[in-house]
Amino acid sequence: MKNLLIIAISILTLASCSSKKGMIEEETLPKDIALKPENEFSQEEEQVQMKNLINKIDSLISTETCSDATDWKFAAIGSKACGGPSSYIAYPLKLEEEILPKITQFTSMQSAFNTKHKIMSDCAMVMPPAEIRCQDGKAVLIGDHSDKKEEGE
């Protein structure tokens, strides 16, 4: 009787090992992180890189005080998923050569990020500002061209 019980348990054990029912397929298992390409950043890492770059741009701009709006220009910055800039930024003319490449780099990074991560957008057009004004030592972008009132009204 004892031998019969051992034989029954052995048969059941062997039968369960050969069953394909309940086996996990390789493609459903998590991938080994060691196989991940070194240059592939996570979405969070890319967002941090973009935030650091925009902080550099902002800190460069903040080194200059706005006292005369004619010493300032604005540029489109960023990229919406549907196309077009995400906003506009004012910068001092005397730092143009240093700031414009950073603005272009940020815009390219955001465009690639939107494509890679399939980011959705409201697709609303962001209109360029009508003018720059100096307020409290800072350049402020004022409205779009449709907000300007005609002279004499």
Secondary structure, 3 states (H helix, E strand, C coil): CHHHHHHHHHHHHHHHHHCCCCCCCHHHCCCCHHHCCCCCCCHHHHHHHHHHHHHHHHHHHCCCCCCCHHHEEEEEECCCCCCCCCEEEEEEHHHHHHHHHHHHHHHHHHHHHHHHCCCCCCCCCCCCEEEEEEECCEEEEEEEHHHCCCCCC
